[in-house]
């Protein structure tokens, strides 16, 4: 399982489907960024200080 992303990338590349891997990576990055923003919101809400405004 450790190499499954690498194997998938190779298979998709050989099949001429690089865009499928790019879409998968973009979705993963988007989900990770959403989690980061949620964490930042929680930190800011917990602090109670609104120094940005």
C-alpha positions in Angstrom: 0.0 0.0 0.0 2.9 2.4 0.7 3.7 2.7 -3.1 0.1 2.7 -4.3 0.2 6.4 -5.2 3.4 5.9 -7.2 2.1 2.9 -9.0 -1.2 4.7 -9.8 0.8 7.7 -11.2 2.9 5.4 -13.4 -0.2 3.5 -14.7 -2.1 6.7 -15.4 1.0 8.2 -17.1 1.5 5.1 -19.3 -2.2 5.3 -20.2 -1.9 9.0 -21.1 -4.2 10.0 -18.2 -1.9 12.4 -16.3 -4.8 14.8 -15.8 -6.6 12.2 -13.6 -3.7 12.2 -11.1 -3.5 16.0 -11.2 -7.2 16.3 -10.3 -6.7 13.8 -7.5 -3.8 15.8 -6.1 -5.7 19.1 -6.4 -8.7 17.6 -4.4 -6.3 16.4 -1.7 -4.6 19.8 -1.5 -7.9 21.5 -1.3 -9.1 19.2 1.5 -5.8 19.8 3.4 -6.1 23.6 3.0 -9.7 23.5 4.2 -8.5 21.7 7.4 -5.8 24.3 7.9 -8.3 27.1 7.6 -10.7 25.4 10.0 -7.9 25.1 12.5 -7.0 28.7 12.1 -10.6 29.7 12.6 -10.8 27.6 15.8 -7.6 29.3 17.1 -8.8 32.7 16.3 -12.2 32.0 17.9 -10.6 30.6 21.0 -8.4 33.6 21.4 -11.2 36.1 21.5 -8.9 38.9 20.1 -9.7 40.6 16.9 -6.4 42.4 16.2 -6.7 42.0 12.4 -9.5 44.6 12.1 
